[in-house]
Amino acid sequence: MSKKIGDIKEELANLKEIELLEFINNYSSDERSGVVKLVERAKKKLEAYEAELDRIETIKKFEKQYSDCEFICGIDEVGRGPLAGPVVAGAVILPKDCHILYINDSKKLSEKKREQLYDQITREAVAWSTGLVSPARIDEINILQATYEAMRQAISKLSPQPDLLLNDAVTIPKVQIQQVPIIKGDAKSISIGAASIVAKVTRDRLMVEYDKIMPEYDFASNKGYGSAKHIKALKEVGPSPIHRATFIKNFVLPNNK
């Protein structure tokens, strides 16, 4: 007796990607139109999975190029542009045989996907850490120097210490470890992409917590960036303790300074 189409649909919904080919082989001879559609859906999923496997191998290019190094660390930052909140750097050393799929520039991923990948990255990484520099410190030394400081913090917390740093675009001053700056590195290196995700999720979670204390600025939604609601609150309420004074000069009224 043939399995019900509803049961086959549920089976497909619960399949792991590596099981798709077996599903296709099992049901490709079933001529019922509903099953034919499910098989076609499975084929598209399999094509997407195989394309992702190829993409992940491509973004291991730099890790393979420097494979003589035992511990390769990706470095990236999040939060250079917002009006409020810290700048956060992520540092991640992935295992040589890393098989985590869908790592990419964090901005290209949905919040749900970033959260899932954050959990997987922090679980499977050889080592990972974050560095955080406050708004007051950003005002004191400027955002570029604060970014470097956050990156140095993140590197210093790693155990083991890396042999090589793959950085998103920058060369970090006052660091003795060999560095390779890569333009748009968060989309070109799996290690930098992983660091980008760790930094982004860490900072976003922090801004959600700030929103609970200071809901008028809508930090949970805008994460400190200059949304219309955020700027309106700045003009009407004035700055909060986590605003960057050097970033908000054009939005704060004289009596709110």
C-alpha positions in Angstrom: 0.0 0.0 0.0 1.4 3.4 -1.0 2.3 5.8 1.7 -0.2 8.8 2.0 1.0 12.0 0.3 0.6 13.9 3.6 3.0 11.5 5.3 5.5 11.9 2.5 5.2 15.7 2.7 5.9 15.5 6.4 8.8 13.2 5.8 10.4 15.7 3.4 9.9 18.5 5.9 11.8 16.6 8.5 14.7 15.5 6.3 18.3 16.5 6.9 20.0 17.8 3.7 22.2 14.7 3.4 19.0 12.5 3.2 17.5 14.3 0.2 19.0 12.1 -2.4 17.7 8.9 -0.7 14.2 10.6 -0.6 14.4 11.4 -4.3 15.4 7.8 -5.2 12.7 6.4 -3.0 9.8 8.3 -4.5 10.9 9.2 -8.1 8.8 6.3 -9.5 5.6 7.4 -7.7 3.5 9.0 -10.4 1.0 10.7 -8.2 1.0 14.4 -9.0 1.4 15.3 -5.3 4.4 13.1 -4.9 5.9 14.3 -8.2 5.8 17.9 -6.8 7.4 16.8 -3.6 10.2 15.1 -5.5 10.8 18.2 -7.5 10.9 20.2 -4.3 13.4 17.8 -2.9 15.6 18.1 -6.0 15.6 21.9 -5.7 16.6 21.6 -2.0 19.3 19.2 -3.0 20.6 21.6 -5.7 20.7 24.4 -3.2 22.5 22.2 -0.7 25.1 21.2 -3.2 25.6 24.9 -4.2 26.1 25.8 -0.6 28.7 23.0 -0.2 30.6 24.5 -3.2 30.3 28.0 -1.8 31.7 27.0 1.6 34.7 25.3 -0.1 35.3 28.6 -2.0 35.3 30.7 1.1 37.9 28.4 2.7 40.4 29.7 0.1 42.5 31.7 2.6 42.3 29.1 5.3 43.7 26.6 2.8 46.3 29.0 1.5 47.7 29.4 5.0 47.1 25.8 6.1 50.6 25.6 7.6 49.3 27.7 10.4 47.8 25.7 13.2 45.3 28.3 14.5 43.9 30.7 12.0 41.7 33.4 13.5 39.0 35.4 11.7 38.5 39.0 13.0 35.6 41.3 12.3 33.7 44.2 13.9 30.1 45.3 14.2 28.9 48.8 15.2 31.1 51.4 13.6 28.1 53.3 12.2 25.5 53.5 15.0 24.7 56.6 17.0 24.5 54.6 20.2 26.0 51.5 21.8 29.5 50.0 21.8 31.6 48.8 18.9 32.0 45.0 19.1 34.7 42.8 17.6 34.5 39.0 17.1 37.4 36.6 16.9 36.9 33.0 15.9 39.3 30.1 15.4 37.5 27.4 13.5 38.7 23.7 13.3 40.6 22.8 10.2 37.8 20.3 9.2 35.0 22.8 9.8 31.7 21.8 8.1 29.4 24.6 9.3 27.3 25.6 6.3 25.7 29.0 5.6 28.4 31.1 7.3 28.5 34.4 5.5 28.7 38.2 6.0 26.3 38.6 8.9 24.5 41.4 7.1 23.4 38.9 4.4 21.8 36.5 6.9 18.4 36.7 8.6 18.3 37.3 12.4 17.1 33.7 12.9 19.9 32.3 10.8 22.5 34.4 12.6 21.2 33.1 16.0 21.4 29.5 14.8 24.9 29.9 13.4 26.1 31.8 16.5 25.1 28.7 18.6 26.8 26.3 16.2 30.0 28.5 15.8 30.5 29.0 19.5 29.8 25.3 20.1 32.2 24.0 17.5 35.0 26.6 17.4 38.5 25.8 18.7 38.2 29.2 20.4 36.1 32.4 20.1 35.9 35.7 21.9 34.5 39.2 21.7 35.9 42.6 22.5 33.7 45.6 23.4 34.5 49.3 23.5 32.1 51.7 25.1 30.5 54.8 23.5 32.5 57.0 25.9 35.8 55.5 24.8 34.7 55.9 21.1 34.2 59.6 21.8 37.6 59.7 23.5 39.8 58.0 20.8 37.5 58.0 17.7 35.7 55.1 16.1 38.6 53.7 14.1 40.9 53.5 17.1 38.1 52.1 19.2 37.6 49.4 16.6 41.2 48.4 16.8 41.0 48.4 20.6 38.0 46.0 20.4 39.8 43.7 18.0 42.9 43.6 20.3 40.7 42.8 23.3 39.1 39.9 21.4 42.4 38.5 20.3 43.9 38.8 23.8 41.1 36.6 25.2 41.7 33.7 22.8 43.1 30.4 24.1 45.0 29.1 22.2 46.4 32.2 20.7 46.3 32.3 16.9 49.2 31.9 14.5 47.6 34.0 11.9 44.8 36.7 11.7 42.5 37.0 8.8 41.0 40.5 9.1 38.1 42.2 7.4 39.9 44.9 5.5 42.1 46.3 8.2 45.6 45.8 9.6 45.4 46.1 13.4 48.1 48.2 15.0 50.1 47.0 18.1 49.5 43.3 17.2 52.5 41.0 16.8 50.7 38.1 15.1 50.9 37.9 11.3 47.9 39.5 9.7 46.2 39.3 6.3 43.7 42.0 5.6 41.0 40.9 3.1 38.6 43.4 1.5 35.0 42.2 2.0 36.5 39.4 4.0 33.3 38.6 5.9 32.0 37.2 2.5 35.3 35.7 1.3 36.7 33.9 4.4 34.8 31.4 6.5 36.7 32.5 9.6 36.0 36.2 9.1 32.3 35.4 8.3 32.1 33.4 11.6 33.6 36.4 13.5 31.1 38.7 11.8 28.2 36.6 13.1 29.6 36.3 16.6 30.1 40.1 16.8 26.7 40.9 15.3 24.7 38.6 17.5 26.6 39.7 20.6 26.0 43.4 19.9 22.3 42.9 18.8 21.5 41.1 22.0 23.1 43.9 24.0 21.1 46.5 22.3 17.9 44.6 23.0 18.8 44.7 26.7 19.4 48.4 26.5 15.9 48.8 24.9 14.3 47.3 28.0 15.9 50.1 30.1 15.5 52.9 27.6 12.5 52.0 25.3 12.0 55.5 23.9 14.9 55.1 21.5 13.6 51.8 19.9 17.1 50.2 20.3 15.6 46.6 20.0 14.6 47.5 16.4 17.3 49.9 15.2 20.2 48.5 17.2 21.5 52.1 17.7 21.4 53.1 14.1 19.8 56.4 13.1 16.2 55.4 12.3 13.5 58.0 12.1 12.1 57.0 15.4 15.5 57.0 17.0 16.4 60.5 15.7 13.0 61.8 16.8 13.6 60.6 20.3 17.0 62.1 20.3 15.6 65.5 19.4 12.7 65.3 21.9 14.2 63.4 24.8 17.9 64.1 24.3 20.8 61.6 24.4 21.0 58.5 26.7 24.1 57.4 28.6 25.0 55.0 25.7 24.8 57.6 22.9 28.1 58.6 21.2 28.4 62.4 21.7 30.6 62.7 18.6 28.0 61.0 16.4 24.8 62.9 17.4 25.8 66.6 17.1 23.5 67.1 14.2 20.5 65.6 16.0 20.6 67.0 19.5 19.0 70.3 20.3 21.1 72.8 22.2 19.0 72.4 25.4 19.6 68.6 25.3 23.4 68.8 25.1 
